[in-house]
Amino acid sequence: METDDVPDGAPTADTAARVREVIAAAGVSQREFARRVVMDPSKLSRSLSGTRRFTAAELARIADEGRVDVGRLLGARPREKATAPAVGVEGGRPLQIVRETVRLIAEHGFHAVRVADIARACATSSAAIHYHFPGRAELLEAAVRWCMDEDTARRAALIAEADDAAAELRQLVALQTPRTAQQRRQWAVWLDLWAEAARSTAVGRLHSEYYRQWRETVADVVRRGVAQGVFRAGTDPQAAALTLTALIDGLATHVLSVSGPSADRAADAMHTALTAHVTHTILAPRP
């Protein structure tokens, strides 16, 4: 069992029950609540079941999202929080911190971003940042998880709008082509993630999980396309997903290495190359 420190002593089984009340009051699923507090859904599940203890930072984020005092979650008399609750911050203070962290990482690189920079961007104190995310490693993990969740949500929305598997695959290719500022920012974070994944086991696990989800999404689309007759019969879904992923990563890295009009032209060339690959190797030939 994990034994992370928590404020004012250890949480009891009642803490999990109080967290469940907060989740119920939020009116969302447990997975969605985990996304809102930037927490691994499996860790939330294990903490609620009693096989893992909530950390101080996790309880702080849960309290912030539920607009309750941490002391209430612990069953203690309400006490003054280390920082005042965020007022008028869209999504709450934890998500604001994560969004600004993502922006700063994309602009300057993870190792160039200080907690003081994030605090300044959020118009708060370094103590407030540490209250929700004790260290830089946890901040990076939260930023990566938030990017993963955002990408997954956009991916699901695009696929839902498509008429068939061929349209789904075109949408996925468009989603991964860094044209907009948001797409370029997320790709810049992924570049830092690749470097960190080689050094950090925790980030490496996130990196592997993201790519597993992405490849399974592409493989599922290919399977549907073969069944629908819009993709070539006998196409190996896993091999197709792996090859397309490698092409996307390599081409996107080139796009991010240039700026201005050159970046727009590089993005166009990337999209053209990916479309040609899909047409010649995956789409069924027209009769």
SELOZA-953764 format. One line per field, with one value per residue (C-alpha): residue in three letters; x, y, z; residue number from 0. Coordinates in steps of 0.2 Angstrom, whole numbers. Layout:
aa	(ala, ...)
x	(X, ...)
y	(Y, ...)
z	(Z, ...)
i	(NUM, ...)
! end
This chain:
aa	(met, glu, thr, asp, asp, val, pro, asp, gly, ala, pro, thr, ala, asp, thr, ala, ala, arg, val, arg, glu, val, ile, ala, ala, ala, gly, val, ser, gln, arg, glu, phe, ala, arg, arg, val, val, met, asp, pro, ser, lys, leu, ser, arg, ser, leu, ser, gly, thr, arg, arg, phe, thr, ala, ala, glu, leu, ala, arg, ile, ala, asp, glu, gly, arg, val, asp, val, gly, arg, leu, leu, gly, ala, arg, pro, arg, glu, lys, ala, thr, ala, pro, ala, val, gly, val, glu, gly, gly, arg, pro, leu, gln, ile, val, arg, glu, thr, val, arg, leu, ile, ala, glu, his, gly, phe, his, ala, val, arg, val, ala, asp, ile, ala, arg, ala, cys, ala, thr, ser, ser, ala, ala, ile, his, tyr, his, phe, pro, gly, arg, ala, glu, leu, leu, glu, ala, ala, val, arg, trp, cys, met, asp, glu, asp, thr, ala, arg, arg, ala, ala, leu, ile, ala, glu, ala, asp, asp, ala, ala, ala, glu, leu, arg, gln, leu, val, ala, leu, gln, thr, pro, arg, thr, ala, gln, gln, arg, arg, gln, trp, ala, val, trp, leu, asp, leu, trp, ala, glu, ala, ala, arg, ser, thr, ala, val, gly, arg, leu, his, ser, glu, tyr, tyr, arg, gln, trp, arg, glu, thr, val, ala, asp, val, val, arg, arg, gly, val, ala, gln, gly, val, phe, arg, ala, gly, thr, asp, pro, gln, ala, ala, ala, leu, thr, leu, thr, ala, leu, ile, asp, gly, leu, ala, thr, his, val, leu, ser, val, ser, gly, pro, ser, ala, asp, arg, ala, ala, asp, ala, met, his, thr, ala, leu, thr, ala, his, val, thr, his, thr, ile, leu, ala, pro, arg, pro)
x	(0, 6, 10, 11, 10, -6, -11, -15, -12, -18, -34, -46, -59, -71, -60, -64, -82, -81, -72, -86, -99, -89, -89, -107, -111, -101, -113, -100, -92, -77, -66, -72, -69, -51, -48, -54, -42, -28, -27, -24, -41, -34, -26, -42, -51, -38, -39, -58, -57, -44, -30, -20, -19, -23, -8, -9, -9, -23, -34, -30, -36, -51, -56, -53, -64, -77, -76, -74, -60, -47, -51, -68, -62, -51, -65, -55, -62, -61, -45, -37, -30, -12, -19, -35, -47, -46, -59, -65, -53, -60, -60, -52, -35, -27, -32, -27, -9, -9, -14, -1, 12, 8, 9, 26, 33, 28, 36, 52, 54, 51, 68, 68, 51, 52, 38, 40, 36, 20, 15, 17, 7, -7, -6, -3, 11, 24, 16, -1, 8, 16, 0, -8, 8, 22, 36, 41, 40, 21, 18, 25, 15, -1, 3, 6, -10, -20, -13, -18, -35, -38, -31, -42, -58, -55, -51, -67, -77, -70, -73, -91, -94, -87, -98, -87, -69, -61, -68, -62, -44, -44, -50, -36, -23, -29, -29, -11, -5, 2, -7, -15, -6, -14, -9, 9, 9, 4, 17, 30, 25, 26, 44, 49, 40, 50, 66, 59, 52, 70, 75, 59, 50, 34, 34, 39, 24, 13, 22, 19, 1, -3, 4, -4, -21, -17, -12, -27, -38, -30, -31, -49, -53, -43, -53, -69, -63, -59, -76, -84, -75, -67, -50, -39, -44, -31, -23, -15, -23, -8, 5, -5, -6, 12, 18, 6, 11, 30, 26, 16, 29, 44, 35, 28, 45, 51, 35, 40, 58, 52, 42, 31, 26, 38, 29, 12, 20, 28, 11, 3, 17, 15, -4, -1, 12, 1, -15, -4, 2, -16, -22, -9, -7, -24, -39, -47, -44, -58, -67)
y	(0, 17, 28, 46, 60, 68, 84, 83, 64, 49, 48, 35, 24, 39, 50, 39, 40, 59, 60, 49, 62, 75, 65, 62, 80, 85, 74, 67, 50, 44, 45, 62, 68, 60, 71, 87, 84, 78, 61, 44, 36, 19, 28, 37, 20, 11, 26, 25, 6, 8, -1, 16, 32, 49, 60, 78, 86, 74, 79, 97, 96, 86, 99, 113, 105, 101, 118, 110, 111, 98, 96, 91, 77, 71, 72, 86, 103, 115, 125, 139, 132, 136, 147, 155, 146, 152, 164, 166, 153, 142, 124, 128, 132, 115, 115, 133, 127, 113, 123, 136, 123, 115, 132, 136, 119, 121, 139, 136, 117, 108, 111, 129, 132, 136, 135, 154, 156, 145, 155, 171, 165, 160, 176, 166, 161, 147, 140, 138, 128, 117, 115, 106, 99, 96, 94, 97, 78, 78, 94, 86, 70, 81, 91, 76, 67, 83, 83, 65, 68, 83, 73, 58, 69, 78, 61, 54, 69, 69, 50, 52, 65, 54, 44, 29, 22, 31, 48, 43, 40, 57, 65, 57, 62, 80, 80, 75, 88, 103, 117, 127, 135, 123, 108, 115, 118, 100, 93, 104, 96, 78, 82, 86, 70, 59, 65, 64, 46, 40, 46, 44, 28, 37, 48, 33, 24, 38, 39, 21, 22, 36, 28, 11, 21, 30, 14, 5, 19, 18, -1, -1, 11, 0, -15, -6, 0, -17, -24, -10, -13, 5, -2, -15, -33, -42, -26, -29, -16, -16, -15, -1, 9, 7, 13, 28, 33, 32, 43, 56, 57, 60, 72, 82, 84, 92, 104, 110, 113, 128, 143, 156, 153, 138, 130, 131, 124, 110, 106, 105, 94, 83, 81, 78, 64, 56, 56, 48, 35, 31, 31, 19, 7, 7, 13, 0, 4, 12, 1)
z	(0, -4, 11, 4, 18, 20, 30, 48, 49, 39, 30, 36, 27, 30, 19, 4, 8, 9, -8, -15, -9, -18, -34, -32, -29, -45, -55, -66, -69, -58, -74, -78, -60, -61, -77, -68, -54, -66, -57, -64, -64, -58, -43, -39, -40, -29, -16, -15, -13, 1, -7, -9, 1, -6, -6, 1, -16, -23, -8, -11, -29, -25, -12, -24, -37, -24, -16, 1, 14, 15, 33, 29, 18, 32, 45, 54, 60, 45, 45, 35, 18, 13, -1, -4, -16, -34, -39, -57, -63, -77, -72, -55, -49, -53, -71, -73, -66, -78, -93, -90, -87, -104, -112, -104, -108, -126, -127, -117, -113, -97, -90, -93, -84, -65, -53, -51, -69, -68, -52, -61, -76, -64, -54, -38, -27, -28, -12, -21, -35, -22, -13, -28, -36, -24, -36, -54, -58, -53, -63, -79, -76, -74, -89, -100, -93, -97, -115, -117, -110, -122, -137, -133, -131, -148, -156, -150, -156, -173, -176, -170, -184, -198, -210, -212, -207, -222, -216, -198, -203, -213, -197, -187, -199, -199, -180, -179, -192, -182, -191, -177, -162, -151, -161, -162, -143, -140, -152, -143, -127, -134, -140, -122, -117, -128, -120, -102, -106, -109, -91, -81, -78, -73, -88, -99, -93, -98, -115, -118, -113, -124, -139, -135, -135, -151, -160, -154, -160, -178, -178, -173, -187, -200, -194, -197, -214, -219, -214, -223, -239, -239, -234, -243, -238, -228, -221, -204, -192, -180, -193, -202, -186, -182, -199, -199, -181, -186, -202, -192, -178, -191, -202, -187, -180, -196, -196, -178, -183, -195, -191, -200, -218, -219, -206, -215, -231, -221, -213, -230, -236, -221, -224, -242, -238, -225, -237, -251, -239, -234, -252, -259, -244, -234, -245, -256, -275, -283, -296)
i	(0, 1, 2, 3, 4, 5, 6, 7, 8, 9, 10, 11, 12, 13, 14, 15, 16, 17, 18, 19, 20, 21, 22, 23, 24, 25, 26, 27, 28, 29, 30, 31, 32, 33, 34, 35, 36, 37, 38, 39, 40, 41, 42, 43, 44, 45, 46, 47, 48, 49, 50, 51, 52, 53, 54, 55, 56, 57, 58, 59, 60, 61, 62, 63, 64, 65, 66, 67, 68, 69, 70, 71, 72, 73, 74, 75, 76, 77, 78, 79, 80, 81, 82, 83, 84, 85, 86, 87, 88, 89, 90, 91, 92, 93, 94, 95, 96, 97, 98, 99, 100, 101, 102, 103, 104, 105, 106, 107, 108, 109, 110, 111, 112, 113, 114, 115, 116, 117, 118, 119, 120, 121, 122, 123, 124, 125, 126, 127, 128, 129, 130, 131, 132, 133, 134, 135, 136, 137, 138, 139, 140, 141, 142, 143, 144, 145, 146, 147, 148, 149, 150, 151, 152, 153, 154, 155, 156, 157, 158, 159, 160, 161, 162, 163, 164, 165, 166, 167, 168, 169, 170, 171, 172, 173, 174, 175, 176, 177, 178, 179, 180, 181, 182, 183, 184, 185, 186, 187, 188, 189, 190, 191, 192, 193, 194, 195, 196, 197, 198, 199, 200, 201, 202, 203, 204, 205, 206, 207, 208, 209, 210, 211, 212, 213, 214, 215, 216, 217, 218, 219, 220, 221, 222, 223, 224, 225, 226, 227, 228, 229, 230, 231, 232, 233, 234, 235, 236, 237, 238, 239, 240, 241, 242, 243, 244, 245, 246, 247, 248, 249, 250, 251, 252, 253, 254, 255, 256, 257, 258, 259, 260, 261, 262, 263, 264, 265, 266, 267, 268, 269, 270, 271, 272, 273, 274, 275, 276, 277, 278, 279, 280, 281, 282, 283, 284, 285, 286)
! end
